[in-house]
């Protein structure tokens, strides 16, 4: 695990985001996805986050599988 800078996302997330966040928390919790910054946009654009390369790999494989399922 390594501390990395990730983007901060501001604003109200979509319903699809919350569905994805549930999967992420169970399957790849320490991937390098952005973090939520709340509804009020601030000057700060990045935050430190513990990132695991195995989580990134698991996330990428999950996304590929989801995209492949969408094509069916």
N, C-alpha and C positions, 0 to 999 in steps of 0.2 A: 504494500500500500504506500502511496506517495501523495503528498499534499500538492495540489495543482490549483491553478486559477481557472474558474469556470464562469460563464456568462450568467448574469442575473436577469431574469425575465420579470418584467413588471406588467401589471394589469390582471384582469380576471381570466383565469384559464378556462378553456372549453371543457365540456363534459368528456370529450374524448381524452383530454389530458388526464383527468382524474381516473378514468379507466386504465390508462397506460401507467399512471403513477402507482396504482395498486399492484400491477404486475411487476413494475420496477422494484417496489419495496420488498417483494417476496423473492424475486429471482436475480436481480442485479442492483442491489441497493447502493453500491459505491461506484457506479459508472460516472462518466464525466458529463452527464446531462447538466443543463443549467439549473439554477436554484431559483425558487420563487422569491421575489422581492417585495411583494405586496402591491397595492393598487396605486400608491403615490410614487410616481417616477422620481428617482433621485439621481444625483450626478454619478454616483458609484455604479460601475458597469460590470465589475467582476468581484468574485468572492473566492476565498480559499475553501477547498473541499478535499477530503480524503478520497483518493481515486484508486481503484483496483483494476489492473489491466484485464484480469479474468472476468470482472463484471462488464467491462467494455466489450469483450469478446462475446459474452453471453447475450448482452443487449443486441449486438450486431446480428448474431445468429437468430435471435427472436424476431427482429425486424425483418430479416430476409424471409423467414418462414411466414410471417404475417403477410408480406408482399406477395409471396408465392400463393398463399391461400386466397388472396384477393383476385388473382388471375383466374382462379377456377370457376 
